[in-house]
Amino acid sequence: MPHPLRVNVAELLRRPGSDRAVEADVEIADLAIDDERLAPDTPVHVRVRLEALTDGIVVTGSVETAWAGLCRRCAGAAGGRLVSPVDELYQETVTDPEAFELVGGQLDLVPMVREVIVLDVPSAPLCRPDCGGLCPTCGIDRNTGTCTCTADPGDDRWAALQAWQDDAAR
């Protein structure tokens, strides 16, 4: 069975200006992505439009998948839906350094989809935008409770700089 992200575009290449819609569902494992934020069985929905040029194919559309990880502030569960726009160029003779290669009239979307997902999945996710994080003194999760810790007095070596900053604020 042919891979749903490998598309024969020989006919498109013969007719510049023509286009074709491609919609496919695959899993992260099909893309050979090894990332703890993306489970291997997570579905990936690819919806793109292929438009023929005289020297290649322009691919526009979107890639959608889910991700999960740890919040960078509170170490709680974080996750969400990744919807990434796609605007890429495929060429038989690669003249653009950012273009993907077309080989034998076949357009392989796998490397492009893999790149889009890996670059767009949050590297430092938040469980929510207003996450309070953990108290640096007692470690309580500030999203679920409050602590009685006093503010850190700071480092005396920075006192002169703090005084200058306080004067500038007045």
Backbone as a chain_set.jsonl record, in Angstrom:
{"seq": "MPHPLRVNVAELLRRPGSDRAVEADVEIADLAIDDERLAPDTPVHVRVRLEALTDGIVVTGSVETAWAGLCRRCAGAAGGRLVSPVDELYQETVTDPEAFELVGGQLDLVPMVREVIVLDVPSAPLCRPDCGGLCPTCGIDRNTGTCTCTADPGDDRWAALQAWQDDAAR", "coords": {"N": [[0.844, -1.186, 0.0], [0.644, 2.192, -0.894], [2.318, 4.983, 0.603], [0.454, 7.517, 2.252], [1.457, 10.109, 2.196], [3.117, 10.364, 0.068], [3.107, 11.533, -3.061], [2.15, 11.283, -6.435], [3.114, 13.501, -8.82], [3.491, 13.902, -11.478], [1.699, 14.517, -13.579], [0.774, 17.046, -12.777], [3.138, 18.534, -12.998], [3.42, 18.705, -15.724], [1.58, 20.571, -16.435], [1.793, 23.656, -15.758], [0.4, 25.876, -13.359], [-1.798, 24.386, -12.743], [-3.617, 22.739, -10.087], [-3.951, 20.753, -7.054], [-5.651, 19.122, -4.436], [-4.626, 17.665, -1.381], [-5.271, 15.472, 1.177], [-4.575, 13.857, 4.157], [-4.286, 11.357, 6.711], [-2.059, 10.371, 9.146], [0.159, 8.722, 11.488], [2.293, 9.752, 14.212], [4.385, 7.901, 14.433], [4.609, 7.008, 11.801], [5.989, 9.052, 10.674], [8.477, 8.911, 11.681], [9.286, 10.301, 14.013], [10.898, 10.903, 16.974], [10.131, 11.901, 19.879], [9.491, 12.956, 23.127], [7.278, 14.534, 23.638], [5.417, 13.876, 21.793], [3.38, 11.284, 21.27], [3.821, 8.028, 19.807], [1.487, 6.936, 18.601], [-0.103, 9.106, 18.073], [-2.432, 10.874, 16.144], [-1.921, 12.565, 13.007], [-3.005, 15.152, 11.034], [-2.952, 16.068, 7.738], [-3.419, 18.644, 5.517], [-3.204, 19.907, 2.462], [-2.532, 21.999, -0.402], [-1.469, 21.56, -3.656], [0.323, 23.311, -6.025], [1.223, 23.696, -9.308], [4.231, 24.896, -10.721], [6.443, 26.323, -13.187], [8.93, 25.332, -12.593], [8.615, 23.588, -10.455], [6.738, 22.627, -7.509], [4.446, 24.278, -5.434], [3.592, 23.984, -2.105], [0.957, 24.473, 0.017], [-0.895, 24.924, 3.049], [-1.962, 23.119, 5.935], [-0.808, 21.458, 8.939], [-1.861, 19.325, 11.451], [-1.799, 18.251, 14.826], [-1.695, 16.642, 18.071], [-0.096, 17.409, 21.197], [1.788, 16.659, 24.177], [3.184, 17.381, 27.368], [5.434, 18.491, 30.003], [4.741, 21.189, 32.155], [6.688, 24.113, 32.127], [6.883, 25.746, 34.352], [5.437, 24.722, 36.624], [5.725, 22.006, 36.521], [3.573, 20.384, 36.008], [1.021, 18.621, 34.129], [0.906, 19.419, 30.701], [-0.455, 20.352, 27.583], [-1.768, 20.312, 24.228], [-3.208, 21.399, 21.111], [-1.6, 21.358, 18.076], [-1.442, 23.422, 15.382], [-0.124, 23.948, 12.449], [0.934, 26.182, 9.944], [1.655, 25.631, 6.464], [3.927, 26.319, 3.925], [5.657, 25.649, 1.399], [8.274, 24.863, -0.982], [8.826, 22.628, -3.628], [11.217, 21.235, -5.792], [12.421, 19.905, -8.923], [15.014, 20.254, -9.913], [16.914, 21.487, -7.595], [17.112, 24.779, -6.84], [16.627, 26.68, -5.001], [17.778, 27.128, -1.772], [16.138, 26.443, 0.384], [14.264, 24.742, -0.575], [12.504, 21.62, -1.054], [13.331, 18.417, -2.45], [12.093, 17.109, -5.516], [11.613, 13.922, -6.682], [11.741, 11.92, -9.43], [9.111, 12.592, -10.323], [7.676, 12.269, -8.032], [6.34, 13.472, -5.061], [7.387, 13.773, -1.885], [5.954, 14.2, 1.073], [6.618, 13.612, 3.678], [9.249, 14.365, 4.902], [8.886, 17.175, 5.039], [6.532, 17.479, 6.597], [7.407, 16.286, 8.974], [9.474, 18.076, 9.683], [8.021, 20.485, 10.075], [6.372, 19.817, 12.277], [8.247, 19.115, 14.315], [9.639, 21.537, 14.606], [7.612, 23.269, 15.416], [6.31, 22.272, 17.715], [5.845, 23.046, 21.122], [8.759, 23.854, 22.929], [9.179, 24.6, 25.521], [6.701, 24.23, 27.228], [3.624, 25.578, 28.666], [1.22, 24.928, 31.231], [-0.951, 26.528, 31.416], [-1.527, 29.937, 30.43], [-1.332, 31.733, 32.632], [0.12, 30.414, 34.616], [1.257, 29.917, 37.893], [3.498, 28.643, 38.822], [6.065, 27.0, 40.827], [6.808, 27.553, 44.275], [9.95, 28.871, 45.024], [11.112, 28.47, 47.486], [9.596, 26.744, 49.33], [8.401, 24.965, 47.588], [5.693, 24.616, 46.983], [2.876, 24.26, 44.824], [1.863, 27.011, 43.213], [-0.475, 27.313, 41.822], [-2.404, 25.812, 43.008], [-2.382, 26.378, 45.676], [-1.358, 28.595, 48.414], [1.621, 29.895, 49.866], [3.467, 30.579, 52.919], [5.892, 31.699, 52.731], [8.536, 34.099, 52.907], [9.674, 36.793, 50.874], [12.648, 36.368, 48.992], [15.568, 37.836, 50.256], [17.555, 38.631, 48.542], [20.756, 39.182, 46.935], [23.446, 40.697, 48.446], [25.514, 41.696, 46.934], [24.408, 42.847, 44.753], [23.244, 45.153, 45.601], [23.994, 47.873, 45.112], [23.363, 48.18, 42.418], [20.607, 47.703, 42.551], [19.814, 49.905, 44.076], [20.416, 51.958, 42.281], [18.593, 51.312, 40.251], [16.185, 51.685, 41.657], [16.328, 54.472, 42.09], [16.184, 55.363, 39.465], [13.628, 54.672, 38.81], [12.06, 56.469, 40.114]], "CA": [[0.0, 0.0, 0.0], [1.474, 3.391, -0.96], [2.263, 5.912, 1.746], [-0.464, 8.612, 1.907], [2.148, 11.394, 2.051], [3.937, 10.329, -1.147], [2.123, 11.876, -4.085], [2.612, 11.342, -7.817], [2.784, 14.83, -9.343], [3.971, 13.977, -12.866], [0.699, 15.213, -14.393], [0.794, 18.469, -12.382], [4.349, 19.162, -13.518], [3.242, 18.933, -17.167], [0.631, 21.666, -16.636], [1.975, 24.736, -14.781], [-0.829, 26.596, -13.021], [-2.814, 23.458, -12.246], [-3.479, 22.467, -8.654], [-4.554, 19.519, -6.546], [-5.755, 19.075, -2.976], [-4.214, 16.409, -0.757], [-5.639, 15.38, 2.585], [-4.157, 12.541, 4.634], [-4.12, 11.133, 8.146], [-0.997, 9.423, 9.485], [0.523, 8.783, 12.909], [3.651, 10.238, 14.482], [5.306, 6.802, 14.141], [4.794, 6.953, 10.343], [6.887, 10.151, 10.312], [9.77, 8.62, 12.328], [9.61, 11.354, 14.976], [11.148, 10.365, 18.305], [10.059, 13.066, 20.761], [8.631, 12.599, 24.266], [6.053, 15.339, 23.625], [4.552, 13.343, 20.746], [3.222, 9.831, 21.381], [3.894, 7.405, 18.481], [0.177, 6.667, 18.012], [-0.839, 10.361, 17.929], [-2.778, 11.144, 14.744], [-1.484, 13.799, 12.353], [-3.864, 15.44, 9.887], [-2.269, 16.92, 6.766], [-4.328, 19.19, 4.512], [-2.398, 20.819, 1.655], [-2.871, 22.249, -1.802], [-0.278, 21.527, -4.498], [0.161, 24.16, -7.201], [2.347, 23.494, -10.218], [4.967, 26.02, -11.304], [7.257, 25.846, -14.307], [10.118, 24.645, -12.091], [8.366, 22.824, -9.237], [5.405, 22.584, -6.901], [4.28, 25.009, -4.174], [2.711, 23.262, -1.185], [0.411, 25.341, 1.059], [-1.954, 24.272, 3.816], [-1.72, 23.018, 7.374], [-0.536, 20.177, 9.586], [-2.452, 19.365, 12.788], [-1.587, 17.113, 15.707], [-1.75, 16.949, 19.505], [1.162, 17.225, 21.912], [1.676, 16.635, 25.645], [4.488, 17.51, 28.017], [5.443, 19.028, 31.356], [4.767, 22.645, 32.25], [8.012, 24.604, 32.503], [6.829, 26.472, 35.623], [4.943, 23.949, 37.764], [5.997, 20.586, 36.249], [2.307, 19.678, 35.846], [0.701, 18.204, 32.761], [0.617, 20.458, 29.716], [-0.734, 19.757, 26.281], [-2.592, 21.141, 23.365], [-3.348, 21.063, 19.696], [-0.654, 22.078, 17.24], [-1.928, 23.676, 14.023], [1.004, 24.639, 11.825], [0.768, 26.504, 8.527], [2.659, 25.081, 5.561], [4.156, 27.063, 2.686], [6.956, 25.104, 0.999], [8.556, 24.7, -2.397], [9.483, 21.402, -4.067], [11.778, 21.431, -7.123], [13.155, 18.767, -9.486], [16.392, 20.724, -9.821], [16.828, 22.403, -6.455], [17.846, 26.033, -6.985], [16.366, 27.419, -3.766], [18.35, 26.322, -0.683], [15.116, 26.021, 1.334], [13.305, 23.886, -1.27], [12.611, 20.172, -0.94], [13.588, 17.822, -3.758], [11.124, 16.256, -6.2], [12.375, 12.841, -7.297], [11.0, 11.064, -10.343], [7.696, 12.936, -10.371], [7.065, 11.927, -6.74], [6.469, 14.49, -4.029], [7.376, 13.12, -0.578], [5.61, 15.192, 2.088], [7.053, 13.164, 5.008], [10.268, 15.231, 5.519], [8.337, 18.498, 5.299], [5.608, 17.378, 7.729], [8.251, 16.025, 10.138], [10.154, 19.332, 10.025], [7.024, 21.433, 10.581], [5.939, 19.394, 13.611], [9.362, 19.197, 15.272], [9.969, 22.944, 14.854], [6.502, 24.027, 15.996], [5.842, 21.772, 19.011], [6.47, 23.893, 22.146], [9.911, 23.277, 23.614], [9.023, 24.952, 26.934], [5.253, 24.468, 27.312], [2.949, 26.022, 29.882], [-0.074, 24.277, 31.416], [-1.883, 27.609, 31.113], [-0.736, 31.165, 30.316], [-1.115, 32.414, 33.912], [0.653, 29.451, 35.583], [2.01, 30.551, 38.972], [4.745, 27.916, 39.048], [6.362, 26.475, 42.153], [7.528, 28.461, 45.174], [11.353, 28.447, 45.053], [11.536, 28.167, 48.852], [8.954, 25.559, 49.899], [8.028, 24.054, 46.513], [4.246, 24.457, 46.797], [2.345, 24.654, 43.523], [1.125, 28.263, 43.418], [-1.762, 27.221, 41.128], [-3.357, 25.105, 43.863], [-2.33, 26.865, 47.06], [-0.449, 29.698, 48.691], [2.574, 29.562, 50.927], [3.749, 31.67, 53.846], [7.311, 32.041, 52.588], [8.836, 35.506, 52.679], [10.447, 37.022, 49.652], [14.095, 36.212, 49.111], [16.146, 39.162, 50.441], [18.445, 38.966, 47.43], [22.197, 39.087, 47.12], [23.985, 42.021, 48.787], [26.445, 42.164, 45.909], [23.641, 43.583, 43.76], [22.578, 46.258, 46.296], [24.271, 49.14, 44.44], [22.583, 48.187, 41.183], [19.208, 47.833, 42.941], [19.62, 51.294, 44.48], [20.406, 52.739, 41.048], [17.325, 51.025, 39.583], [15.131, 52.347, 42.427], [16.423, 55.911, 41.819], [15.755, 55.597, 38.076], [12.174, 54.473, 38.764], [11.387, 57.629, 40.721]], "C": [[0.885, 1.243, 0.0], [1.269, 4.278, 0.272], [1.382, 7.101, 1.366], [0.213, 9.973, 1.734], [3.158, 11.394, 0.901], [2.976, 10.436, -2.327], [2.785, 11.919, -5.465], [2.147, 12.677, -8.402], [3.24, 15.01, -10.786], [3.0, 14.756, -13.74], [0.656, 16.71, -14.052], [1.986, 19.193, -12.995], [4.249, 19.456, -15.011], [2.353, 20.142, -17.448], [0.825, 22.751, -15.567], [0.68, 25.525, -14.598], [-1.923, 25.682, -12.505], [-2.575, 23.19, -10.763], [-4.231, 21.205, -8.278], [-4.561, 19.579, -5.025], [-5.343, 17.689, -2.494], [-4.58, 16.488, 0.709], [-5.314, 13.967, 3.048], [-4.065, 12.531, 6.146], [-3.071, 10.054, 8.34], [-0.778, 9.507, 10.988], [1.956, 9.277, 13.034], [4.676, 9.158, 14.132], [5.587, 6.697, 12.644], [5.784, 8.016, 9.865], [8.287, 9.979, 10.904], [10.223, 9.774, 13.226], [9.754, 10.701, 16.343], [11.251, 11.546, 19.27], [9.087, 12.744, 21.882], [7.336, 13.401, 24.316], [5.014, 14.815, 22.635], [4.503, 11.823, 20.839], [3.211, 9.215, 19.982], [2.54, 7.172, 17.806], [-0.693, 7.921, 17.864], [-1.162, 10.607, 16.456], [-2.284, 12.513, 14.275], [-2.373, 13.984, 11.129], [-3.152, 16.451, 8.986], [-3.283, 17.334, 5.707], [-3.542, 20.233, 3.725], [-2.962, 20.948, 0.246], [-1.562, 22.302, -2.569], [-0.554, 22.373, -5.734], [1.417, 24.057, -8.051], [2.913, 24.822, -10.712], [5.747, 25.48, -12.496], [8.467, 25.053, -13.82], [9.883, 23.858, -10.8], [6.921, 22.887, -8.791], [5.438, 23.41, -5.61], [3.249, 24.248, -3.346], [2.275, 24.236, -0.097], [-0.695, 24.592, 1.787], [-1.624, 24.251, 5.288], [-1.467, 21.575, 7.793], [-1.062, 20.307, 11.008], [-2.135, 18.094, 13.551], [-1.702, 17.579, 17.162], [-0.374, 16.708, 20.117], [0.883, 17.216, 23.409], [3.074, 16.706, 26.229], [4.335, 17.996, 29.438], [5.542, 20.545, 31.302], [6.14, 23.098, 32.749], [8.026, 25.317, 33.849], [6.447, 25.588, 36.805], [5.188, 22.447, 37.633], [4.719, 19.749, 36.209], [2.099, 19.299, 34.387], [0.366, 19.414, 31.893], [0.368, 19.766, 28.385], [-1.602, 20.678, 25.469], [-2.617, 20.619, 21.952], [-2.396, 21.959, 18.926], [-1.259, 22.206, 15.843], [-0.866, 24.552, 13.36], [0.727, 24.933, 10.359], [1.932, 25.939, 7.71], [2.723, 25.968, 4.323], [5.564, 26.693, 2.217], [7.046, 24.956, -0.506], [9.273, 23.374, -2.62], [9.969, 21.638, -5.488], [12.477, 20.159, -7.593], [14.649, 19.061, -9.471], [16.385, 21.806, -8.756], [17.734, 23.606, -6.675], [17.676, 26.917, -5.759], [16.892, 26.575, -2.606], [17.321, 25.828, 0.342], [14.08, 25.089, 0.708], [13.564, 22.419, -0.96], [12.76, 19.605, -2.348], [12.42, 16.96, -4.233], [11.928, 15.177, -6.916], [11.455, 11.984, -8.154], [9.506, 11.342, -10.389], [6.943, 12.597, -9.099], [7.364, 13.024, -5.726], [6.326, 13.776, -2.684], [7.153, 14.191, 0.492], [6.142, 14.835, 3.477], [8.127, 14.072, 5.604], [9.747, 16.62, 5.884], [7.415, 18.48, 6.516], [6.393, 17.143, 9.019], [8.912, 17.313, 10.619], [9.187, 20.338, 10.649], [6.633, 21.081, 12.015], [7.053, 19.586, 14.629], [9.707, 20.652, 15.594], [8.867, 23.696, 15.588], [5.999, 23.508, 17.34], [6.558, 22.572, 20.108], [7.627, 23.187, 22.866], [9.874, 23.563, 25.115], [7.547, 25.262, 27.179], [4.796, 24.984, 28.671], [1.623, 25.278, 29.986], [-1.212, 25.264, 31.145], [-1.076, 28.91, 31.128], [-0.431, 31.843, 31.645], [-0.587, 31.463, 34.992], [1.535, 30.167, 36.612], [3.33, 29.869, 39.277], [4.863, 27.39, 40.467], [7.082, 27.533, 42.977], [8.975, 27.982, 45.238], [11.843, 28.072, 46.449], [10.934, 26.864, 49.36], [8.484, 24.55, 48.854], [6.544, 23.865, 46.285], [3.845, 24.943, 45.4], [1.456, 25.878, 43.74], [-0.213, 28.298, 42.667], [-2.825, 26.609, 42.035], [-3.358, 25.605, 45.306], [-1.39, 28.042, 47.195], [0.464, 29.289, 49.833], [2.803, 30.789, 51.806], [5.212, 32.094, 53.781], [7.464, 33.54, 52.376], [9.691, 35.628, 51.428], [11.934, 36.883, 49.952], [14.729, 37.597, 49.235], [17.087, 39.571, 49.318], [19.899, 38.857, 47.836], [22.738, 40.495, 47.344], [24.923, 42.571, 47.715], [25.733, 42.983, 44.836], [22.964, 44.829, 44.355], [22.788, 47.601, 45.582], [23.461, 49.253, 43.15], [21.095, 48.354, 41.491], [18.895, 49.269, 43.353], [19.558, 52.204, 43.252], [19.079, 52.552, 40.308], [16.156, 51.704, 40.302], [15.124, 53.852, 42.176], [15.889, 56.234, 40.427], [14.227, 55.478, 37.964], [11.429, 55.67, 39.318], [11.298, 58.769, 39.8]], "O": [[1.796, 1.339, 0.822], [0.199, 4.306, 0.881], [1.536, 7.649, 0.274], [-0.391, 10.894, 1.184], [3.96, 12.319, 0.777], [2.149, 9.555, -2.56], [3.847, 12.517, -5.636], [0.949, 12.952, -8.474], [3.361, 16.137, -11.266], [3.426, 15.572, -14.558], [0.517, 17.545, -14.947], [1.861, 20.328, -13.456], [4.92, 20.359, -15.511], [2.361, 20.68, -18.555], [0.098, 22.767, -14.574], [-0.037, 25.802, -15.56], [-2.881, 26.152, -11.891], [-1.472, 23.39, -10.253], [-5.023, 20.665, -9.05], [-3.598, 20.03, -4.405], [-5.668, 16.676, -3.114], [-4.241, 17.45, 1.398], [-5.723, 12.993, 2.417], [-3.802, 13.553, 6.779], [-3.171, 8.963, 7.778], [-1.45, 10.273, 11.679], [2.731, 9.225, 12.079], [5.734, 9.474, 13.588], [6.697, 6.333, 12.254], [6.352, 7.895, 8.78], [9.174, 10.797, 10.661], [11.387, 10.172, 13.204], [8.839, 10.025, 16.814], [12.326, 12.117, 19.453], [7.968, 12.303, 21.619], [6.386, 12.984, 24.978], [3.866, 15.26, 22.641], [5.483, 11.151, 20.519], [2.654, 9.808, 19.058], [2.448, 7.205, 16.578], [-1.882, 7.817, 17.564], [-0.27, 10.556, 15.61], [-2.238, 13.476, 15.04], [-2.484, 13.09, 10.29], [-2.799, 17.547, 9.421], [-3.924, 16.49, 5.08], [-3.243, 21.311, 4.24], [-3.751, 20.125, -0.218], [-0.641, 23.016, -2.173], [-1.558, 22.168, -6.416], [2.528, 24.299, -7.578], [2.175, 25.74, -11.071], [5.699, 24.281, -12.772], [8.978, 24.197, -14.543], [10.842, 23.495, -10.118], [6.012, 23.159, -9.576], [6.347, 23.258, -4.793], [2.17, 23.912, -3.833], [3.112, 24.768, 0.633], [-1.354, 23.727, 1.209], [-1.085, 25.213, 5.836], [-1.849, 20.622, 7.113], [-0.755, 21.279, 11.699], [-2.193, 16.995, 13.0], [-1.796, 18.776, 17.433], [0.411, 15.903, 19.614], [-0.151, 17.715, 23.852], [4.027, 16.166, 25.666], [3.251, 17.928, 30.016], [6.31, 21.111, 30.524], [6.683, 22.522, 33.691], [9.096, 25.477, 34.437], [7.054, 25.683, 37.872], [4.882, 21.694, 38.558], [4.779, 18.529, 36.361], [2.915, 19.625, 33.525], [-0.367, 20.311, 32.309], [0.931, 18.706, 28.112], [-2.103, 21.69, 25.959], [-2.11, 19.539, 21.651], [-2.391, 23.177, 19.107], [-1.552, 21.199, 15.199], [-0.731, 25.736, 13.669], [0.33, 24.041, 9.61], [3.046, 25.793, 8.212], [1.695, 26.321, 3.746], [6.541, 27.342, 2.59], [6.037, 24.928, -1.21], [10.209, 23.034, -1.896], [9.23, 22.18, -6.311], [13.053, 19.422, -6.791], [15.451, 18.22, -9.067], [15.905, 22.915, -8.991], [18.959, 23.482, -6.696], [18.494, 27.803, -5.511], [16.494, 25.419, -2.465], [17.602, 24.892, 1.091], [13.125, 24.688, 1.373], [14.686, 22.022, -0.645], [12.36, 20.24, -3.324], [11.84, 16.19, -3.468], [12.836, 15.496, -7.684], [10.5, 11.394, -7.65], [8.712, 10.407, -10.484], [5.713, 12.629, -9.077], [8.51, 13.442, -5.565], [5.263, 13.235, -2.38], [8.047, 14.986, 0.782], [6.118, 15.681, 4.371], [7.948, 14.529, 6.733], [10.122, 17.175, 6.916], [7.501, 19.36, 7.373], [6.078, 17.739, 10.049], [8.912, 17.609, 11.814], [9.517, 20.973, 11.651], [6.571, 21.961, 12.873], [6.826, 20.159, 15.694], [10.034, 20.966, 16.738], [9.146, 24.657, 16.305], [5.316, 24.246, 18.05], [7.772, 22.756, 20.025], [7.48, 22.064, 23.347], [10.483, 22.832, 25.896], [7.177, 26.427, 27.323], [5.489, 24.844, 29.679], [0.971, 25.02, 28.975], [-2.293, 24.877, 30.701], [-0.035, 28.972, 31.782], [0.621, 32.467, 31.785], [-0.83, 31.695, 36.177], [2.44, 30.921, 36.253], [4.194, 30.459, 39.925], [3.883, 27.342, 41.211], [7.871, 28.315, 42.446], [9.214, 26.799, 45.482], [12.88, 27.423, 46.583], [11.668, 25.968, 49.777], [8.198, 23.401, 49.192], [6.157, 23.03, 45.468], [4.404, 25.905, 44.875], [0.412, 25.781, 44.383], [-1.0, 29.223, 42.861], [-4.016, 26.86, 41.852], [-4.263, 25.273, 46.071], [-0.718, 28.442, 46.244], [0.115, 28.444, 50.658], [2.382, 31.896, 51.47], [5.707, 32.773, 54.68], [6.622, 34.174, 51.74], [10.34, 34.675, 50.997], [12.404, 37.24, 51.032], [14.459, 38.461, 48.401], [17.383, 40.756, 49.168], [20.215, 38.478, 48.963], [22.515, 41.385, 46.524], [25.1, 43.784, 47.607], [26.373, 43.728, 44.094], [22.185, 45.488, 43.667], [21.845, 48.384, 45.463], [22.933, 50.321, 42.839], [20.393, 49.066, 40.773], [17.832, 49.793, 43.02], [18.735, 53.118, 43.197], [18.507, 53.516, 39.799], [15.249, 52.233, 39.66], [14.057, 54.455, 42.061], [15.222, 57.25, 40.23], [13.615, 56.121, 37.111], [10.253, 55.855, 39.003], [10.76, 59.815, 40.162]]}, "num_chains": 1, "name": "protein.A"}
